[in-house]
Amino acid sequence: NLISNRWSAQCSSPCYDMVHYGHSNQLRQAKAMGDYLIVGVHTDGEISQHKGPPVFTQDERYKMVRAIKWVDEIVEGAPYVTTLETLDKYTSDFCVHGDDITLTVDGKDTYEEVKRSGRYRECKRTQGVSTTDLVGRMLLMTKTHHSNIGHSDYQQHTDNFGKGPKGHSPWTGVSQFLQTSQKIIQFASGQEPQPGDTIIYVAGAFDLFHIGHVDFLEAVSRLSDKPYVIVGLHFDQEVNRYKGKNYPIMNVHERTLSVLACRYVSEVVIGAPYAVTRELLDHFKVDLVCHGKTEVHPDKDGSDPYAEPRKKGILHTVDSMNSLTTDSIVQRIIKNRLLFEARNQKKEAKEMAVIQAMKRREEEKGKERAQAVL
């Protein structure tokens, strides 16, 4: 994680594969440590060498990280091992990483050099979300995967996907996400619409918030010089009604944080009604309602959910020029299931070896202290 604070610049450079609100929360914490945040993102080749095949291409990952509102600059193709030379090249005072450990293909700490020099800071990992967990939800294909941590099928997945022969790593394992009002406040901009703003309303699931969503929201924000973009998020039950299968992959609390972290979003309506009603338009003083080129599913009674904005002449179809959907991401995962399982088992085995070595060192230090007392 090359997170650089210029003028107290920090650098952060994780893989940012399957960017989720846990990554966004790390970057939010990192930005709070300084004034200017530079984020290094690795190439596909670097990730494949050290961790295994990435889910997203490097170009997709570059764009996703750029869209996170706390990021000031990104470094494309950042080296996997963060050195003092890298920090100096980008005039960074220090680098920031989560409180997990990142290892090279041969099991070495990628931040060893900057840690020794005192130019390393740490931020807290977000409990309840990981790539391991999200992939597990996609593979389960059940409607209740958000709360299935104790379920035998889910346990079987986590055993296959992220458990080595010597037990679970605390960094790769699965935990449960608990939403709090404080977390929403940390992610929200808190800014009200200003005079002259164009208030634009969009609605949807925004599940597994991805580059297709980013391209759509960026295109929406370009419709005005002063856009104030409100995203209406549908409740889980509503999303499942019109999308079926095991959707949504992320529950509404997780989707809220994912969308709030996007630089093109001003406000989120949690549990927005499926139909864009006159009351909603009047309440938020909406100037424009936008929808992408994806299919518009009818409401429960068969009616057009966009009938009101259509009648008022404020409905606008936006072409994001990106065909990526949540469903296509799920298909990528299913297609490469065995590769991703092997990747995480290998990652966890390396982490467990480090944990065992750390324990042995602590035990040896304890013995030395005990002998010194004697």
Phi, psi and chi 1 to 4 in degrees:
 res  aa     phi    psi   chi1   chi2   chi3   chi4
   1 ASN       -  100.8  -76.4  -11.3      -      -
   2 LEU   -89.6   88.1  173.3   71.7      -      -
   3 ILE  -107.2  118.1  -62.6  170.3      -      -
   4 SER  -113.4  139.0  145.3      -      -      -
   5 ASN  -108.7   97.4  -94.5   -5.0      -      -
   6 ARG   -79.6  142.2 -167.2  174.1  -69.7  163.6
   7 TRP    53.6   59.0  -44.7  -60.1      -      -
   8 SER    73.8   62.0 -159.6      -      -      -
   9 ALA   -93.8  141.5      -      -      -      -
  10 GLN  -118.2  161.2  -34.3   92.9  -80.3      -
  11 CYS  -126.8  144.5  -96.6      -      -      -
  12 SER  -140.3  135.5  164.5      -      -      -
  13 SER  -144.1   75.5   35.8      -      -      -
  14 PRO   -85.7 -175.0   14.4   -5.8      -      -
  15 CYS   -74.0  -34.1  -60.8      -      -      -
  16 TYR    53.0   43.1  -64.6  112.6      -      -
  17 ASP   -87.5  135.2 -165.8   20.8      -      -
  18 MET    52.2   64.3  -75.7 -168.6   68.6      -
  19 VAL   -56.9  126.4  174.6      -      -      -
  20 HIS  -134.5  179.7   50.5   65.6      -      -
  21 TYR   -65.9  -17.4   60.9   91.7      -      -
  22 GLY   -67.0  -42.6      -      -      -      -
  23 HIS   -63.2  -43.4  -65.6  125.9      -      -
  24 SER   -60.9  -40.1  -60.3      -      -      -
  25 ASN   -66.8  -35.2 -167.5   38.9      -      -
  26 GLN   -62.6  -44.1  179.7 -153.2   12.4      -
  27 LEU   -69.6  -33.6  -65.0  173.6      -      -
  28 ARG   -61.8  -45.8  179.2 -169.1   64.3   78.5
  29 GLN   -64.2  -40.8  -66.8  177.7   71.4      -
  30 ALA   -64.1  -43.2      -      -      -      -
  31 LYS   -61.5  -35.4 -179.9   62.6 -177.6  -78.7
  32 ALA   -67.0  -16.5      -      -      -      -
  33 MET   -83.9  -11.9  -64.8  179.4 -171.4      -
  34 GLY  -154.8 -154.4      -      -      -      -
  35 ASP  -114.5  -25.7  -53.4  -56.6      -      -
  36 TYR  -141.4  122.6 -169.1   87.5      -      -
  37 LEU  -108.0  116.6 -179.5   61.3      -      -
  38 ILE  -106.9  128.7  -56.6  170.7      -      -
  39 VAL  -116.9  121.8 -178.3      -      -      -
  40 GLY   -90.5  134.1      -      -      -      -
  41 VAL  -122.2  130.4 -175.1      -      -      -
  42 HIS   -77.3  158.1  -50.7  -46.9      -      -
  43 THR   -78.2  165.9   62.3      -      -      -
  44 ASP   -59.8  -40.0  -65.2  -17.1      -      -
  45 GLY   -61.7  -43.4      -      -      -      -
  46 GLU   -63.8  -43.7  -75.9  -90.1   50.9      -
  47 ILE   -65.9  -43.9  -63.8  174.0      -      -
  48 SER   -60.6  -39.2  -64.5      -      -      -
  49 GLN   -67.7  -43.0  179.6 -172.8  -10.9      -
  50 HIS   -96.6  -26.1  -65.6  -79.0      -      -
  51 LYS  -126.8  -29.8  -64.7 -174.9   77.3  170.2
  52 GLY   122.7  179.3      -      -      -      -
  53 PRO   -65.9  132.2   24.7  -33.7      -      -
  54 PRO   -76.4  155.3   26.5  -31.1      -      -
  55 VAL   -76.5  -40.1  178.6      -      -      -
  56 PHE  -109.7  152.8  -70.0   97.9      -      -
  57 THR   -73.4  162.6   67.6      -      -      -
  58 GLN   -62.5  -37.5   59.6 -161.8   42.3      -
  59 ASP   -64.9  -38.4  -70.9  -26.2      -      -
  60 GLU   -64.9  -41.1  -71.2  171.4  -30.3      -
  61 ARG   -69.9  -37.4  -70.0 -177.8  -72.4  108.1
  62 TYR   -59.0  -46.4  -63.4  154.9      -      -
  63 LYS   -68.1  -38.3 -172.1  174.5  -88.9 -167.3
  64 MET   -62.1  -44.4  -82.3  -60.6  -64.5      -
  65 VAL   -68.9  -38.4  175.3      -      -      -
  66 ARG   -59.5  -29.4  -83.9 -163.8 -177.4   95.5
  67 ALA   -80.0   -9.2      -      -      -      -
  68 ILE   -78.8  127.9  -64.1  171.6      -      -
  69 LYS   -68.4  -14.9   62.8 -174.4  177.5 -176.6
  70 TRP   -89.7   -5.1  -63.5  -72.8      -      -
  71 VAL   -88.5  127.8  175.7      -      -      -
  72 ASP   -93.6  -30.9  -65.4  -58.7      -      -
  73 GLU  -160.8  147.9 -178.2 -176.7  -24.4      -
  74 ILE  -121.1  153.3   82.4  157.3      -      -
  75 VAL  -110.0  113.2  173.9      -      -      -
  76 GLU   -76.8  137.3  -62.8 -177.4    2.4      -
  77 GLY    68.5   38.8      -      -      -      -
  78 ALA   -65.1  143.1      -      -      -      -
  79 PRO   -63.9  146.9   19.8  -29.6      -      -
  80 TYR   -66.3  -36.2 -162.8   76.4      -      -
  81 VAL   -97.5  121.3  175.7      -      -      -
  82 THR   -84.8  119.5  -57.7      -      -      -
  83 THR  -113.5  168.8   62.1      -      -      -
  84 LEU   -63.2  -34.0  -66.6  174.6      -      -
  85 GLU   -60.5  -40.5 -177.9 -175.9   -3.3      -
  86 THR   -65.3  -45.0  -57.6      -      -      -
  87 LEU   -61.0  -43.4  -66.1 -170.1      -      -
  88 ASP   -67.0  -37.1  -68.5  -19.0      -      -
  89 LYS   -58.9  -36.3 -179.4  178.5  178.7  179.9
  90 TYR  -105.0   23.1  -62.7  102.0      -      -
  91 THR    43.5   49.8   59.8      -      -      -
  92 SER  -101.1  134.4  -58.3      -      -      -
  93 ASP   -73.3  -37.1  -64.0  -56.1      -      -
  94 PHE  -159.5  170.2   57.6   90.2      -      -
  95 CYS  -118.8  158.2   73.8      -      -      -
  96 VAL  -126.7  140.9 -177.4      -      -      -
  97 HIS  -144.7  163.1 -172.3 -100.3      -      -
  98 GLY   -68.8  172.8      -      -      -      -
  99 ASP   -86.8   24.3   54.5    3.4      -      -
 100 ASP  -101.0 -176.3   55.3  -17.1      -      -
 101 ILE  -119.2  142.4 -166.1  164.8      -      -
 102 THR  -114.1  127.5  -53.4      -      -      -
 103 LEU  -119.3  148.0  -56.1  169.7      -      -
 104 THR   -76.7  177.1   61.3      -      -      -
 105 VAL   -60.9  -27.2   67.0      -      -      -
 106 ASP   -99.0   16.7   51.8    0.1      -      -
 107 GLY    85.6   15.7      -      -      -      -
 108 LYS   -94.8  146.2  -68.0 -179.6 -180.0  175.0
 109 ASP   -67.3  123.8 -177.3   -8.1      -      -
 110 THR   -72.1  -11.0   57.8      -      -      -
 111 TYR  -111.9   14.9  -66.7   95.7      -      -
 112 GLU   -55.5  -46.2 -173.9  177.2   -9.4      -
 113 GLU   -66.0  -46.0 -176.4  177.9  -40.4      -
 114 VAL   -73.4  -27.0  -69.5      -      -      -
 115 LYS   -66.2  -44.0  -77.1  177.6  178.7  176.7
 116 ARG   -62.8  -31.8  -81.5 -156.9  -46.7  -95.5
 117 SER   -87.4   -3.3   69.8      -      -      -
 118 GLY    79.3   17.0      -      -      -      -
 119 ARG  -110.4   45.8  -68.0  171.8   68.4 -179.7
 120 TYR  -136.1  134.1  175.5   84.0      -      -
 121 ARG  -126.9  158.9  -54.4  -77.0 -173.6  -81.8
 122 GLU  -125.8  143.7 -135.6  165.0   57.2      -
 123 CYS  -123.0  163.0   56.2      -      -      -
 124 LYS   -80.7  137.9  -70.7 -176.7 -179.9  177.5
 125 ARG   -70.3  142.9 -178.9  176.2  179.8  -89.9
 126 THR   -82.0  117.8  -54.4      -      -      -
 127 GLN   -68.2  144.2  -70.5  -62.0  -49.2      -
 128 GLY    94.3    0.1      -      -      -      -
 129 VAL  -143.4  136.4   64.1      -      -      -
 130 SER  -159.5  161.9   64.9      -      -      -
 131 THR   -60.7  -38.8  -57.6      -      -      -
 132 THR   -54.7  -49.0  -52.8      -      -      -
 133 ASP   -64.2  -46.3  179.0   34.8      -      -
 134 LEU   -63.4  -41.5  -66.8  176.8      -      -
 135 VAL   -63.5  -38.4  170.3      -      -      -
 136 GLY   -60.1  -41.8      -      -      -      -
 137 ARG   -63.4  -39.7  -61.9 -177.0 -158.9 -178.2
 138 MET   -65.9  -35.9  -72.4 -178.4 -116.9      -
 139 LEU   -80.8  -22.9  -65.1  174.0      -      -
 140 LEU   -68.4  -39.5  -98.0 -177.6      -      -
 141 MET    58.0   45.3  -58.3  -58.7  -78.0      -
 142 THR  -122.9  162.4   70.3      -      -      -
 143 LYS   -83.4  -10.7  -68.6 -175.1 -178.9 -178.9
 144 THR  -118.6   28.4   54.0      -      -      -
 145 HIS   -65.0  -21.2   49.8   71.6      -      -
 146 HIS   -62.9  -28.9  -50.0  124.1      -      -
 147 SER  -118.7   25.6   55.9      -      -      -
 148 ASN   -98.4   17.6 -103.7    4.5      -      -
 149 ILE   -58.6  -34.7  -77.4  176.6      -      -
 150 GLY   -86.6   -4.1      -      -      -      -
 151 HIS   -71.9  143.6 -167.6  -80.5      -      -
 152 SER   -63.1  -37.3   59.4      -      -      -
 153 ASP   -65.5  -39.8  -72.3  -14.5      -      -
 154 TYR   -67.5  -40.6 -168.9   86.5      -      -
 155 GLN   -62.3  -38.6 -157.7   55.7   53.5      -
 156 GLN   -61.7  -41.1  179.9   63.6   43.2      -
 157 HIS   -61.7  -47.9  154.9   72.3      -      -
 158 THR   -65.7  -32.2   57.2      -      -      -
 159 ASP   -65.3  -42.3  -74.5   -9.2      -      -
 160 ASN   -70.6  -38.9  -72.7  -16.4      -      -
 161 PHE   -89.3  -34.6 -161.7   82.2      -      -
 162 GLY  -143.8   44.0      -      -      -      -
 163 LYS  -141.0  119.6 -174.6  176.5 -179.0 -178.0
 164 GLY   -85.4 -178.9      -      -      -      -
 165 PRO   -67.3  -16.2   22.9  -32.0      -      -
 166 LYS  -110.8   24.1  -63.6 -178.0  179.9  176.7
 167 GLY   103.5  179.1      -      -      -      -
 168 HIS   -83.2  141.6  -82.6  -61.3      -      -
 169 SER   -84.9  138.3  160.2      -      -      -
 170 PRO   -67.2  -14.5   24.2  -33.1      -      -
 171 TRP   -92.9  -27.7  -56.5  -49.2      -      -
 172 THR  -103.7  -16.7  -58.7      -      -      -
 173 GLY   -67.9  177.1      -      -      -      -
 174 VAL  -107.5  136.0  174.2      -      -      -
 175 SER  -134.1  174.5   59.0      -      -      -
 176 GLN  -101.6  137.1 -166.7  155.9   16.5      -
 177 PHE   -84.1  132.5  170.6   70.7      -      -
 178 LEU  -123.2  113.2  -61.5  172.0      -      -
 179 GLN   -73.8  142.8 -179.4   70.4  -71.2      -
 180 THR  -133.1  156.7   63.7      -      -      -
 181 SER   -64.7  -32.7   57.6      -      -      -
 182 GLN   -61.7  -40.7 -177.2   61.8   31.2      -
 183 LYS   -64.6  -40.5 -171.2   60.9   65.3 -169.0
 184 ILE   -64.0  -42.3  -66.0  174.4      -      -
 185 ILE   -61.2  -40.8  -70.0  166.1      -      -
 186 GLN   -62.5  -34.7  -71.4  169.6  -15.8      -
 187 PHE   -86.9  -29.0  -88.2   57.5      -      -
 188 ALA   -73.9  149.4      -      -      -      -
 189 SER   -76.6  -31.4   68.5      -      -      -
 190 GLY    72.7    9.9      -      -      -      -
 191 GLN   -95.3  132.6  -67.6 -179.6  -18.8      -
 192 GLU   -84.9  158.3  -61.6  -78.8  -26.4      -
 193 PRO   -61.0  141.4  -15.8   25.5      -      -
 194 GLN  -103.9  156.8  -60.3  -58.9  -54.1      -
 195 PRO   -54.1  133.6  -25.0   33.6      -      -
 196 GLY    93.2  -11.5      -      -      -      -
 197 ASP   -69.9  145.0  -76.3   -4.0      -      -
 198 THR   -95.4  115.5  -58.7      -      -      -
 199 ILE   -88.2  114.8  -60.0  175.7      -      -
 200 ILE  -113.4  129.7  -53.3  172.6      -      -
 201 TYR  -112.5  130.9 -178.9   77.4      -      -
 202 VAL  -131.1  152.3  -58.1      -      -      -
 203 ALA  -139.6  153.4      -      -      -      -
 204 GLY   166.3 -168.0      -      -      -      -
 205 ALA   -86.1  -40.3      -      -      -      -
 206 PHE    48.7   47.5  -68.8   89.9      -      -
 207 ASP   -81.1  143.1 -166.2   16.5      -      -
 208 LEU    50.6   47.5  -85.9 -175.3      -      -
 209 PHE   -31.8  116.3 -166.3   73.5      -      -
 210 HIS  -135.6 -175.9   54.8   71.0      -      -
 211 ILE   -64.6  -28.9 -166.0   62.6      -      -
 212 GLY   -62.1  -42.0      -      -      -      -
 213 HIS   -64.9  -43.3  -62.4  133.9      -      -
 214 VAL   -60.5  -46.5  167.1      -      -      -
 215 ASP   -62.0  -38.9  -77.8  -18.4      -      -
 216 PHE   -64.4  -48.7  169.3   69.2      -      -
 217 LEU   -67.2  -34.5  -69.2  167.7      -      -
 218 GLU   -65.2  -43.0 -176.6  179.9    9.8      -
 219 ALA   -63.5  -39.0      -      -      -      -
 220 VAL   -63.4  -44.4  165.6      -      -      -
 221 SER   -66.5  -22.9   70.9      -      -      -
 222 ARG   -78.8   -6.0  -76.2  179.4  177.5  162.5
 223 LEU   -73.9  -10.5  -64.5  174.7      -      -
 224 SER  -144.2  153.0  168.6      -      -      -
 225 ASP   -72.5  -29.6  -69.3  -26.0      -      -
 226 LYS  -129.2   73.5  -67.9 -176.1   66.0 -176.5
 227 PRO   -79.5  142.9   30.6  -33.8      -      -
 228 TYR  -125.4   98.9 -172.7   91.0      -      -
 229 VAL   -93.8  120.2  178.5      -      -      -
 230 ILE  -105.7  125.5  -58.2  174.0      -      -
 231 VAL  -105.3  121.9  175.4      -      -      -
 232 GLY   -92.0  118.4      -      -      -      -
 233 LEU  -100.2  127.1  -73.1  178.7      -      -
 234 HIS   -78.8  147.6  -58.8  140.7      -      -
 235 PHE   -63.9  158.6  -83.5  133.9      -      -
 236 ASP   -55.2  -44.7  -58.8  -21.8      -      -
 237 GLN   -61.9  -39.0 -170.5  175.4    2.8      -
 238 GLU   -66.3  -43.8 -169.9   69.8   70.0      -
 239 VAL   -61.4  -43.0  174.3      -      -      -
 240 ASN   -65.5  -32.2 -170.1 -103.3      -      -
 241 ARG   -61.5  -46.1  177.8 -171.4   69.1   79.5
 242 TYR   -94.7  -16.9   64.5   79.8      -      -
 243 LYS  -104.0  -26.8  -67.7 -158.5   73.1  174.6
 244 GLY    70.1 -157.9      -      -      -      -
 245 LYS    49.0 -133.1  -62.0 -178.4 -174.3  175.6
 246 ASN  -105.1   21.8   63.7  -33.7      -      -
 247 TYR   -82.4  149.5  -64.6  112.3      -      -
 248 PRO   -80.4  151.1   30.9  -35.2      -      -
 249 ILE   -68.3  -41.5  -56.3  -64.9      -      -
 250 MET  -104.6  141.5  -73.7 -179.5  153.3      -
 251 ASN   -75.6  171.2   67.7   40.6      -      -
 252 VAL   -62.7  -30.7   70.1      -      -      -
 253 HIS   -67.6  -41.7  -57.6  -59.0      -      -
 254 GLU   -69.0  -41.8  -62.3  173.5  -59.8      -
 255 ARG   -63.8  -32.9  -69.0 -176.0  -76.2  120.8
 256 THR   -59.9  -48.7  -62.9      -      -      -
 257 LEU   -66.3  -40.3  -64.8 -174.8      -      -
 258 SER   -58.6  -44.0  -61.6      -      -      -
 259 VAL   -74.5  -39.6  173.3      -      -      -
 260 LEU   -61.9  -27.2  -79.8  172.6      -      -
 261 ALA   -74.7  -12.4      -      -      -      -
 262 CYS   -78.8  133.3  179.7      -      -      -
 263 ARG   -67.6  -17.0   66.2  171.4   68.3 -108.1
 264 TYR   -90.2   -1.7  -53.3  115.1      -      -
 265 VAL  -106.7  132.2  174.6      -      -      -
 266 SER   -99.3  -34.8  -53.0      -      -      -
 267 GLU  -154.3  153.9  179.3   63.7  -70.1      -
 268 VAL  -127.1  133.7  168.7      -      -      -
 269 VAL   -99.0  114.2  180.0      -      -      -
 270 ILE   -86.7  116.2  -55.8  168.4      -      -
 271 GLY    79.8   45.2      -      -      -      -
 272 ALA   -67.5  147.5      -      -      -      -
 273 PRO   -65.3  148.4   23.4  -32.3      -      -
 274 TYR   -66.4  -41.3 -172.4   65.6      -      -
 275 ALA   -83.9  133.0      -      -      -      -
 276 VAL   -82.9   97.2 -176.9      -      -      -
 277 THR   -87.6  166.2   62.0      -      -      -
 278 ARG   -61.0  -39.5 -176.2 -172.6  -51.8  158.2
 279 GLU   -60.5  -43.0  -70.6   78.6   14.2      -
 280 LEU   -64.4  -46.0 -176.0  146.6      -      -
 281 LEU   -61.6  -40.9  -63.3  175.6      -      -
 282 ASP   -70.3  -41.5  -69.2  -14.7      -      -
 283 HIS   -59.9  -44.1  178.7   82.1      -      -
 284 PHE   -95.8    2.3  -68.4  107.6      -      -
 285 LYS    53.5   49.7  -61.3 -179.8  174.7   57.2
 286 VAL   -72.5  131.0  174.4      -      -      -
 287 ASP   -92.2  -30.7  -60.9  -56.2      -      -
 288 LEU  -148.6  136.3 -163.0   59.9      -      -
 289 VAL  -114.3  129.7  175.3      -      -      -
 290 CYS  -119.0  147.4  -66.6      -      -      -
 291 HIS  -140.8  149.5 -169.3  -85.7      -      -
 292 GLY   -78.7 -168.0      -      -      -      -
 293 LYS   -90.1    4.3  -70.3 -152.0  154.7 -173.7
 294 THR   -72.9  163.8   53.4      -      -      -
 295 GLU   -62.8  138.1 -179.9 -172.6   -2.0      -
 296 VAL   -96.2  113.9  176.3      -      -      -
 297 HIS   -80.0  141.2  -61.9  -87.5      -      -
 298 PRO   -67.1  159.0   21.2  -29.7      -      -
 299 ASP   -70.4  175.4 -153.1  -14.4      -      -
 300 LYS   -54.9  -36.8  -65.0 -174.9 -168.3   73.4
 301 ASP   -89.0    9.9   60.0    1.5      -      -
 302 GLY    86.0    0.8      -      -      -      -
 303 SER   -83.5  164.0   62.3      -      -      -
 304 ASP   -78.6  117.7  174.8   10.8      -      -
 305 PRO   -66.6  -15.4   23.5  -32.0      -      -
 306 TYR  -106.9   19.6  -69.5   93.6      -      -
 307 ALA   -59.1  -42.7      -      -      -      -
 308 GLU   -66.5  -53.1 -173.2   62.3   30.0      -
 309 PRO   -64.6  -29.7   16.5  -28.5      -      -
 310 ARG   -64.6  -43.7 -158.6 -175.7  -59.5  -82.5
 311 LYS   -63.8  -35.8 -173.4  171.5   74.9  176.1
 312 LYS   -81.2   -7.7  -68.5  174.1   72.1  106.2
 313 GLY    75.2   24.7      -      -      -      -
 314 ILE  -115.2   10.6   60.7  169.6      -      -
 315 LEU   -86.8  128.5 -177.0   63.0      -      -
 316 HIS  -127.6  127.4 -170.6   89.2      -      -
 317 THR   -89.7  127.1  -59.1      -      -      -
 318 VAL  -112.6  127.5  173.6      -      -      -
 319 ASP   -96.9  111.9 -172.5   -5.1      -      -
 320 SER   -78.6  -10.7   68.3      -      -      -
 321 MET    63.4   23.6  -52.1  -61.2  -72.7      -
 322 ASN  -135.5  123.3 -170.9  -35.5      -      -
 323 SER   -94.2    1.7   60.6      -      -      -
 324 LEU   -65.3  133.8 -173.6   70.0      -      -
 325 THR  -127.8  165.9   63.7      -      -      -
 326 THR   -58.1  -39.6  -57.6      -      -      -
 327 ASP   -62.4  -38.5 -152.8   39.2      -      -
 328 SER   -69.3  -30.3   57.9      -      -      -
 329 ILE   -66.9  -43.9  -66.1  169.1      -      -
 330 VAL   -59.2  -40.2  172.1      -      -      -
 331 GLN   -64.9  -36.5  -67.6  -49.7  -49.1      -
 332 ARG   -59.1  -44.1  -72.7 -172.0 -166.4 -175.7
 333 ILE   -65.9  -47.4  -65.2  -66.3      -      -
 334 ILE   -62.2  -41.3  -69.2  171.0      -      -
 335 LYS   -61.0  -36.9 -178.5 -178.1  174.2 -175.6
 336 ASN  -108.7   25.3  -64.9  -64.6      -      -
 337 ARG   -51.0  -50.5  174.6  177.8 -175.4  158.1
 338 LEU   -64.3  -37.1  -65.9  177.2      -      -
 339 LEU   -63.6  -41.7  -75.6  173.2      -      -
 340 PHE   -71.1  -36.0  -69.1  124.8      -      -
 341 GLU   -62.7  -44.6  -74.2 -174.9   -5.2      -
 342 ALA   -64.4  -38.9      -      -      -      -
 343 ARG   -59.3  -47.4  179.0 -179.7   96.9  167.6
 344 ASN   -73.1  -33.6  -90.1   54.2      -      -
 345 GLN   -63.1  -41.3  -74.1 -179.1  -10.9      -
 346 LYS   -64.9  -43.9 -179.0  179.9  172.8 -176.0
 347 LYS   -61.5  -44.9  176.4  175.2  179.8  -82.5
 348 GLU   -69.4  -35.1 -174.4  152.9   31.0      -
 349 ALA   -61.0  -42.0      -      -      -      -
 350 LYS   -63.7  -42.3  -74.6 -164.0  -65.5 -177.3
 351 GLU   -64.4  -41.1  -71.3  170.9   -4.0      -
 352 MET   -64.1  -36.6  -71.0  -56.0  -62.0      -
 353 ALA   -63.2  -40.2      -      -      -      -
 354 VAL   -66.4  -43.4  170.2      -      -      -
 355 ILE   -60.3  -44.2  -71.4  168.2      -      -
 356 GLN   -62.0  -41.3  -64.4  -59.8  -33.5      -
 357 ALA   -64.7  -40.6      -      -      -      -
 358 MET   -63.8  -41.7  -72.5  164.8   66.4      -
 359 LYS   -61.9  -43.5  -79.1 -177.6  179.4  175.1
 360 ARG   -62.6  -41.0  -76.8 -164.6  -63.2  -87.7
 361 ARG   -62.5  -42.4  -82.6 -159.2  -62.5  -88.6
 362 GLU   -63.1  -41.2  -76.2  -57.4  -48.5      -
 363 GLU   -63.3  -42.2  -73.1  169.6    2.6      -
 364 GLU   -64.6  -41.3  -73.8  167.2    6.8      -
 365 LYS   -63.5  -39.5  -75.8  179.3 -177.0  175.5
 366 GLY   -62.2  -41.0      -      -      -      -
 367 LYS   -65.8  -40.7  -73.6  176.2 -176.2  175.3
 368 GLU   -64.2  -41.0  -71.9  170.3    4.4      -
 369 ARG   -64.8  -38.7  -75.5 -165.7  -66.7  -91.9
 370 ALA   -66.3  -39.7      -      -      -      -
 371 GLN   -67.7  -36.7  -73.3  172.7   -9.7      -
 372 ALA   -64.9  -36.6      -      -      -      -
 373 VAL   -66.6  -39.7  169.6      -      -      -
 374 LEU   -68.0      -  -67.8  172.7      -      -
